[in-house]
Amino acid sequence: MVVAVGGDNGGGGGNCCMKWWQHNRNHCYHQHHYNHNSNSSGNSNSASGGGGGGGRVVAAGFVFCLVCFVINGLIAVLYGWLILTPPVSLNERKGLPWLGCQEDNEGSWAIGVFFGQSPFSLKPIETTEIWRNESAAWPVANPVITCASASDSGFPSNFVADPFLYVQGDVFYLFYETKNSFTMQGDIGVAKSIDKGATWQQLGIALDEEWHLSYPYVFNYLGRVYMMPESSQKGELRLYRVTNFPLEWELDRVIMKKPLIDSFIIDHNGEYWLFGSEHNSFGTTNGRLEIWYSSSPLGPWKPHKKNPIYNTYRNFGARNGGRPFRYNGNLYRIGQDCGETYGRRVRIFKVEVLSRVDYKEVEVPFPFEESSKGRNAWNGARYHHLDVQQLKSGEWVGVMDGDRVPSGDSVHRFLLGCASVAAVSGLILFLGVLLGAVNCIIPLNWCADYSGKRSDTLIAWERANVFSSKLRRVFSRLNRVPSFLRSWIKPNTFAGRSVLTLIFALGVVLSCTGVTFIYGGSGAEEPYSWKGQFSQFTLLTMTYDARLWNLKMFVNHYSRCASVKEILVVWNKGIPPKVSDLNSAVPVRIRVEDLNSLNNRFKVDPLIKTRAVLELDDDIMMPCDDVERGFMLWRQHPDRIVGFYPRYVDGSRLEYSGEKYARKNKGYNMILTGAAFMDSQVAFERYWSEQAKPGREVVDKYFNCEDVLMNFLYANASSSKTVEYVRPAWAIDTSKLSSAAISRDTNVHYKIRSECLRKFSDMYGSMSGRRWEFDSRKDRWDV
């Protein structure tokens, strides 16, 4: 295409691209002279011919830009395929039907349970160490209800939020908003728990109207149960009465013909008070609060003398954020801070004065520990609703919603992706200008100095329109930019080539960035539920003073993984670091050993609070998503070693080999425990049994083979499968970047381990006949 254009203007032979560039670099600015001269000579076809030449130049520039854009796009697609981990949809993750848990611009809200000795000392359910063996939840962890909980029960939901508890004896009923994946509006769902919130049975949809419902404030009055959900879309505040608890309700009355949001009713000093925010009132809804009073929760209601109580900034906490509560004789209101994003956090206010003519409250500290795991935490970005109540035992229970992304995150990411694509387009245009492929930024007939044929009507309109004339002069100046730029940056020089290379590289980076924003998901590496529940594990690593830099990088990365509860560092040699030296999002415990032994890795430790332990060498770096997949698989098979590095031991050959040998034999029978999940109680007690003592002595003799011994002990204890493999998306061995590796000579390392195989086979039996094929599971994580 470029050569054809060069030939059309008289330049043919030699370096066609360069000749075309030299001959046509000013074509854009002199084309009108060709038209003018042609018209003056009376050649009626010259003008159209000149215009056709300009058209071909424009077409060549367009083709150049299109080809460059396609090249960048292909590179970005390759990047997404090879590097970018595709977001695993919640449907695939939870084994749900295709509808439900779809990405929603309002967020991905979920609900958690908290306990404490007061409403100001609430801790997540995982700190209570509730165990559920049937679901391998050791311990049960938040969130306890998600969109998957509702969707898997046959009620497709994009998110769940606004939880309210109703306690009957030892039974918890939880009413909450669930965003219907079909209608895209809120309904009121209900779940039931008979074990203090550890497990929940989804009962169904309690209330479904033709308009959006949320904030299902449930209360008891004169022995009857009422619900007052938000119905602002209907333009009124409605009160429902239960007819068959908890699923059947009927409209009792319309309390108020106002579109109130997040309203509640409280009995205080012999009167009933209704707090709410009017949705379409003048001012900021999230910064507005109004109060009404009555002698009965059924009304009629009279407005407070000071209404609106607040009409202020949205971060003030004026909008209600849950059920008010009493503690030590004081009344507290829960508000939501919507400053940074909608529902950023809850704030607690102590009500000091509440009367018909006055209202005063002061904010009090709410010592809620926010997660440092960012988007990997289910409530890492925001939490905007709390219902806390005191149980008969005196203990306080709270339900709170949370979200891992801010409001509007999906749209925000899409816009950033589009901006990246637009920037790539601009860079391609710039590159075309420097190479001479693009000479006209603005079409010639839009410019002031264009003398080609134009309609009389257009000319008359432009003469009468001053702005049009000025705009055409601006366009003319813009078309001089290519020549100016090429006079400063010459592509045939070293500096020019460097600039061109930099522009191309920047375009590739922006293309990959755009793909990441648009198709890469929220960036969260979420946990995988098993049987509707989440859990946590302890991350254990063994190291010493020469590998401190490894440890710091290790802790900083893995402490942000969603299911990590604690990191245990087994310090084998040297002066241990201070915990404060490590940047961790979870508690870190350093266990200093007296003897430098690899057996310390599996020492029985009563301070470990989780059943699952991930043994992970401090020089292995892999994505949190791979760790979460391994944990979920272990929860399905807690009696096995589940890990990321497979090996195959031929019972007759008894020579240690790497993963390639296992691939060659299309199977494995051992998993290296330098990156593996196991049952801390079973595995550690087995390793330190009297039976394993000769094996431990071999480990101390060679300072090697502790992982091989653990595999033999598991195989000796069961005739069924004892190992499971999970293939990581990627893994980096950071020991290669330093001189602190334990075994740098691979041949010597393999020779020692082969000797261990022979000794352990004599002690605990052969591995012969034990082989499990790759790609044998439905999840296809073992390919």
N, C-alpha and C positions, 0 to 999 in steps of 0.2 A: 504493500500500500504506500509506503514511504517512497520507494523507488519510482513508482508510477507518478506520484506527485512531482518528484524532482524532474523526471523526463518531460512532463507536461510544460515545464517552465524553461526548457532548453538545457538542462543539465543532465547528461546521461552517462556514463562510463566512470571508471575509477571507483573511489569509495563513494557509493551512491548516497548513503545516509549522510555523510559529512557534506557532500556537494549539495544535497537537498537542503541541509540545514543552513549552509552558507548562502545559498541562492535565495532562500525563502524567509530568512530571519526577519526581514522587514516587509514581507509580502503584505502583512495585515495592514500596515500603515500607508502603503502606496497603492493599494488596490483601487482606491477611488480615482487616482490619477489615470490608471489604465482605462477605467470606465469613462472618465471625462474626455481623454484623448480619442477614444474609440467613437464616442458620440459626436465629437467635433469633426471627425473625418467622414461621418455619415455612414459608417459601417453599422447597420442596424443590429448585427449579431455580436458585435464586439463586447457590448456591455454585458450581454448575457453570458458570453464566453468568459469575460473576466470574472463575472460573478460565479460562474461554474468553477473557475480555478480556486477562488476563495472558498467555495463550498467544499472542494476536495481537500483543501488544507484543513478546514474545520473537521471534515470527516476523518482525515488522517489523525488529527489530534484526539478525536473521540475514540477511534480504534485504539490508539496508544493508551489512553486512560482506562479503557475497558479491559484491555489485556493486562495492564498492571494491577487493576482491581481484582481481576480473576486470579492472578498469581498470588496476591496477598490473601485472597479468600481461601485458596487451596492450602496455603501454608497454615492459615488459622484452623482450617478443618483438620489438617494433619496434627496440629498441636492439640486440638480438642480430643482427637482419637487416641493419641499416644500419651499425653501428659495429663490433660484435664480429666479428673475423675468424674464421670457422669453422675449427677445427683440421683441417688436411688429413691424412687418415689415411695412415699409412705405406704402406698397400696402394695407394692412389691415387698416392702420391708415387713409389713405386718401380715402378709398373706391374705389381703382383702380383695374384694371385687374391684373392678376398674373404677367405680365411682366412690368417692369419699376421700378425705384427706388431700384434696387438691390444693395447689398453691393458691393462697388467697391474699389479696392486697391488704386486708384488715389484719393479717397476721396468722400465727399458728399456735394460738392459745391452748394451754393445757391446765390441768388442775392438780394441786398437790395437797397433802395433809401434813399438819404440823402439831406438835405437842409441847407443853411446857407447864411449869408450876404457876405461871401467871401469863396474862396476855402479852406481857412485855419480855417474855423469855422463850418464845416459840422456837423450836428446832425441827428440822425436817424429819419425816417418819423414819428415814434410814438410821438416824442416831439412836432410835429406840431399839434397834437390832431385832426387829420382828422377822422371823424366819418362816418360809413356806416351802417345805421340801418338795411338794408336788409340782411346783412351778420352777424349782431351782432358783428361787429368789432368796439369796442368803447374803445380806438382808433384803427385804422389800425396800424399794427406793422410789422417790418421786420422779415423774408425775404418776399418779395412780389412775387418772382418767384423762384420755386423750381423744382426738378425733377418731383414732382407730378403735377405741373402746365402743363408741357409739356405732361406727360404721360396721364393725364386725358383728354387731348385734342386729344388723338389718336396718339401721337408721343412718344412711350416709351423711357424714358431717365433715365440714372443712375445719372446724375448730370448736372447742368448748371453753366457756368462760362464765364469769359472774356466778360463782357457786354460793348457795345458801344451804346450811345444814338444818335439818329438823330431827331432833333426837327423841326417840321413844324407848325408854329404858336403856338397853344395851345395843339397840339397833340404830344405825345412822341412815338417814335418808338424805340424799343430796340432790337438790334441784339446781339446774344450771341452764345457761343458754347454749344451744347447739345450732350452728349455722348449717341449714339444710343445703346439701350439695345440689339438689334439684332446683328448688325455688330461690336459692341464694338469699333467704331471709332467716331470721332467728326463730327457733321454736324452743319450748321448754322441755328439757329431758329430765329424767329422774333415775337415780341409781340407789342401790341398797347395800349396806355392809353390816355384817354381824361379827366382825373381828376387828373393831376399832379402826376401820379405814384401810386395812392391809389389802383386802380384796373387795371388789365391787361387782355386784350383779346389775347389769343394765336392765331396767324394768320397761323402758320405752319412752314415748313422748307423752308428757302429761298435758301439754297445752299447745295447740296448733291453730292459729288464726290466719286470716288472709293478709295480715300485715305483720311486720317485724315485731318480735317479742324478745325481751331480754330482762336481766335484773329481777329474777323471780323471788321477790321478798315474801317469805312464808312466815306466818305467825299464828298464834292461837288466841282466840277471844271467846270467852264464855263457853269453853269446851268444844268450839268449832275451829276448824283449820281454814285459814284464808290465804290467798296468794294475790299479791299486788305487783304484777310485772310491768315493765315499761311498755307502753303502747303509744309512744309519741307519734308514730307514723299514722295512727288512727286519729290523732288530735285530741286525745282524752286520756285520763287516768282511770283505769278500770279495776274493780275488785272482784275476785272470783272466790267462790265457796266450794269446798270439796264435797262431792257426793259419794265417792268411793275411793278412799285414800289408797295409794297416792296418785292414781292415774286418771281419775274422772273428776272434772271440775265444771261448774256452771257459773255464768255471770251473775253476781249478786247485785251489783249496782255500778253506775258510773260515778266515781267520787268527784271528779272535777272535769270540766270541759276545757282542759288545758293540756298541751303536749309536753307534759313533764317527763323528765328523764331521771333515772337512778333515784327513785323516791323510797322513803321508808317512813313507818309510823312508830312512835315511841311513847310509852306511858311515863309521864314525869310530873311529880307533884300534883297528882289528882286530875290531870288533864292529858289529852292526847295531842301529840305534835306531829305534823307531817312536814318532812324536809324534802325538797326537790329543786330541780333546775328546769326552767322553762326553755324548751328547745328553740323556739323562734323568737325569743325575747330580744330586745335591743341590747347589744353588747355581746361579749364572748360567753357562749354557753358554758364552756369548761371553767369559767371564772365566776359563775353566777350561782347564788344560793338564795332560796326563798323558803319561808316557814308559814304554816297555817296551824290553827289550833281548833280543838273541838272537845266536847264532853264525851265523845264516843268515836272509836276508830271508823265507824260507819258514816260519820258526818252528822250534820252539815259542818263545813269548814269555813273559818274566817281568817282573813290574811293578817299576818303579823304587822304591827304598826311600823316597823323599820324595813319592810320589804322594798327592794331586794336587800337582804342582809349583806350580800356581797355582789359586786359587779366589777370584778377586778381582773388581774392577770391570771392566765390559765394555769400557771405553776403554783398558785397560792394554795390549792387544795380545797377550793370551794365546792366543787362537784363531789357528790357522795361516792364513796368507794367501798361500801359494804354495810353490814349491820352494826348499829351503835351497841356499845356494851357498858356495863357497870363494873367497876373494880374498886374495892376499898371505899365504897360509898360514893364514888364519883362517876359521873356520866361522861363517856368519851364518844366522839364522832370520828368516823374514818372518812378522810377525803382523798382524792387522787390528784397527784401532781402531773399535769399535762404539758409541762414546759418544754422539755427537749423533744418529746414525741407524745402522742396520745397514750395515756395510761402509764407514764414512766415509772411511777412508784406510788405507794400509799403513804399518807401522812396522818398522824393521830393528833386530835385536838381534845383538850379537856374543857368541857362545858362548865363555865363558872356561873353564868346567869342565863336562865331561860324563863321568861315571863311574857305576858301579852304585849308588854311595851318595851322590853329590852332583851338583848341577846349578846352574850360575851363568851368567847372561847379563846384558849391559848394553846399553841402547839406544844406538845411534849415529845421527848425523844422516843423513837421507835427503833430499838437496837436489833434490827433485822440484818443478818449478815448476807450481803449480796454476793453472788458467785463471781469469781474472777475468771471463769472459763469462757466468757464471752458467748458467742453464738452456739457453742457446743453445750451450754447449759440450757435446760428447758425454760428457765426464767432469767436468762442472762441479760436480756435487753430491757425487760420491763415486767412489772407486776402491779395490777391496779385494783384489786378487789380482795377483801378479807372479811370473813365471817368467823368470829371467835366466840366460843361458848364454854362455860364451866360444866364439867360432868359431875355426877353424884359423888364420885371419888375425890373431888376437889381439884383434879387435874383439868387443865384447859386444853381444848382441841380447837384447831383453826383450819379452815380450808381457804386456799389462796390460788388465784390463777396466775399464770406467768407466760411469757412469750420469749422466744430466742431472737426475734427480729423486731425492729421498730415498725411503726405504722407506715404503710405505703412502701415497704421495702422492695417488693417486686416491680412496681412502677419505677421506683428510683433506679434500680439496677438496669431496667430496660432503657431508661433515658440516658444513663451513663454509657451503655453499650452503643446506643445510636449516636451519641456524641463522639465516641471513639471511631465509629465507622465514618462519620462526617469528617473527622480530623484526618483519617486515612485518605479520604477523597481529596482533601486540600493538599496533602503532601504529594499525592500522585500528580495533581495539577501542577504543583511547584516543580516536581521532577520533570514533567513534560516541558515546562517553560525553559528550564536550564538546558535540556537536551535539544531544544528546538523543535520538538514534536508539537508543542502548543504555542502558536504565535498570536492567536486572537483570544483574549480572555472574554471579551464582549463581542457579540456579532457586529459586523461593520455597519449595517444599516441602523444600528442604535446610536452611532457616534455622530458628533457634531460635524466632523469634516468628511462625512461620507457624501459623494456626489453622484451616486448611482440613481436609478429610477425609483421614485417613490410617488405615492398617490397624492394628488392635489389636496384632497380632504385632510390627509395626515399632515401635510406641510402647513396648511392653514391653521389647523388646530395647534400645532407646535408653536407657530408664530404668536398665537394668542395666549399661549400658556408659558409663562416665564419659568416655572419650575421644570417643565419638560426640557427647555433649552439648556438650563443649568445641568440637568441630569445627563444630557447628551454630551456636554463638555467634560463632565466627570468620567463618563465611559471612555471618551477619547483618551484621557490621561491614563486610565487603567490599561488601555491597550498599548501604552508605551512602556509599561512595566517589564515585559519580557526582554526587550532590548537592553533596558537599563540593568536588569539582573545579569544577563549574559555578559555585559561589559565588565562586571565585577567578578563573576564566578565563571571561569573558563573550564568547561568539562574536559578539555584535552591536557590540562595540567594536573600535577599531583594533588594540589590543594582542591582543585575542582572535583577530581575523582573521590577524594576523601569526603567532601561535602555530599556528593551523590550517594556514596555508600552509607553515610550517616542518615540521610533522609530515607533511604530504602529500609535500613535497619529499624528506624523509628516507626516507619509504616507497618513493618511486620509486628513490632511490639504492640502497637495500637490495635492491629487486627486481632491479635491473640487476646488482648485485654477486652475488646468488644465481645468476642466469643465467650469469654469468661463471665462477663456481666449478663449477657443475654441467655446463655445456655448452661452456665455453670452452677445454677442454683444459688442458695443464700450463703454458701460458704460454710454452713454448719456441718459438722461430722457428728450426726446424731446417733444415739444408742439404738440397739435393736431390741424390741420387746420379745419375750417368750411367754406364751400363754397369757398374754395381756399384761404382763408385769415387767418392770425394770428392776435391776439390781446393781450392785457395785462390787468391785474387787480391789485387792491390795496389790500394788506394783512393787516387786522386790528386785533389787539389783545388788550385785556384789562388786566392790571396787577397792581401790587403794589410792595413796597420795599422788602417785605419778599420773593418774587418770582423772584428776580433779576437773580439768576443762571439759572432758567428756561428760562427767556427772552434771555439771552446770547446764550444758546444752540438753542433756537427757531429761532432767527435771523440768526445765522450762517448757519443753515440748510436751511430754507425756502427762504432766499435771493438768493440762488443759483438756485431755480426753474426757468425755462425758461421764464414763462409768468408773473412773479412778477415784477411790475413796481416800486412800493414803499411799504414800510412797515410803517404803522401808529400805534404807541403805545399809547393807551389811559391809562394815568397814574392816577390811582384813589387815591393813598394814599402814603405818605412818600416823601422822597427826590428823585427826578428822576435821573437816570444816565445821563452821558454825551453821546452824540451820538458817540463820539470817543471811548467809552468803548465797543461798539458793533462791532463785526466783520461782516460787511455786504457788499454784492456785489451790493446792490441797495441803493438809498437814504432812510434814516430813519427819520421819524418825530415823535417827542414825544409831545403829547397834554396833558398838565397837567390840571386836573380837580379840581375845587374848592370843590365839594361835592363828597364823596365816594358813588356812586350810580351805580347799574347795568344798569340803563337806559342810562348811558353815552355811552354804547356800540353802540347805534343806533342814536347818536346825528347827526343832519344835519351838514355836514362839507363842505363848499364851496371850500376848498383847495384840496379835492379829485378830481383827474383829470380823473379817469376812471369810466365807468358806473358800471362795476362789482366790487364787494367787497367780499373778502373771510373773513368772520368772523371766527376766529380760536383761540380757547383757547390756552394759552401759554404752557399748559402742555400736548398737543397732538402732537405726532411725527408720521408722516406717510411719505411714499415715495413721491417724487416730481411727479412721474408718476401718482399716484392716484389724486393728486391735479390737474394735467393737464387734466385728464379724466373728473373730476368734472367740470372744467372750460369749456371744450368743450361741455358737456351736458347742462350747463347753457346757453351757447350761442345758443343752439337749442331751449331752453325754458326760455328766460330771464324774463318772467312774473311769474316764480316759484322760490321757495326756493329749491336749489339743494345741498344736503349734504350727510354726511357719517354715521349718526347715526339715524336710523328710530325708531319711536315709534308708538304705536297704542292706541288710546283713545276710549274706548267703551262709546258711548253716554249715555247709561243707567247706566253703572257701575261707571264711573267717578272716577276711582282710577288710579293713575299714576303707571306705570310699566316699566320695562326695555325692551331691545330688544327681550329677550326671549319670552315675552308675544306677541309681534308683530309677531314673527316667529310662535308661536303656533296658532295664528289667521290667518296666511298666508297672512298678509297684513299690511299696515301702512297708517297713515293719518297725520303724523307729522314728521318733521325733526328738530333735535336739532340744533340751530343756533350757538352752540359752535364750529361747523365745517361745515359751509354752505356758498354757494354763493348766492348772492341776488343783485338786482338792487339798488344801493346806493340811487338813487334819489327817486324811488317809495317807497322802504321799509322804509327809514328813515323818509320821509315826512308822511307816513302812521302811523308810530309809534309815531310821535310827533304831530299828529292831535288832535283836541279837542275831537274827539270821543274816542281816546285812553287814555285820561287823567285819567279816573278811573282805568284803567288797570295799568298805570304807578305807581299810588299810591299804588296799591297792591304789585307791585314789590318792591317799597321802604319799605313797611311795613314788608315784609318777607325777604328782601334781597335775592330774588330768583325769578324764573319764568319769566324772561324777554324773554327767548326763547319760552316759551309756549304762552306768549302774542302775539309775532310776528306771530306765526302759526295761532292763532285765528283771528288776523287782516287780514291775507291773505285769510283765509277760508271765512271770513265775506264779503270780497270784490268780491268773485267770486264763482259761483256754479260749475265751472269746476275744474280740477286737479290743485292743487297749490303747490305740493311738488314732488320732484324726489329724488330717492335714488341711491347712488353709493357705492358699497361695496369696501372698501380699501383692498389691498393685505395684509397689516398688519398695526397696529396702536398701539402705546405705550402711556400709561398715565403716564407721568413722575412725577405727583403729588404723586403717590404711593411711590416714592423714598424719599419723604420729609414730613415734618409736616406742609406744607404750603397749603394744600388743603382747599378749601372753605367749602366743605360739605363732611366730613369724615364719619359721621354717616348716612349710607344709609337709615335706617328706618325713621329717623327724616326727612331726605331730601325728601323721597318719600311721607311722610305724609303732608309736607308743599305743595308739588307740587299737591297733590290730592285736597287740599283745594283751590289752585289756579284754578284748572280745574273747580271746582264747581262755583267759583266766575266768571270766564271768560265765562262759559257757560250761566250764567244768564245775563251777560253784552252783549255778542256778538253772542249768539246762540250756539246750540249744534253741536258737531262733528258727531252726529249720521247720518248714511247713507254714510259717507265718508270713503272709504277704497279702497286702490289700492294694487293689488297683487304684490308679488315679482316675479322676472323673467318674466316680462311682456313686456320688450323692446327687440328689435332685437340685441342690442349691448351686452346683457347678463351681463351688469355691475351691475344689480340689483338682482342678485341671493341671 
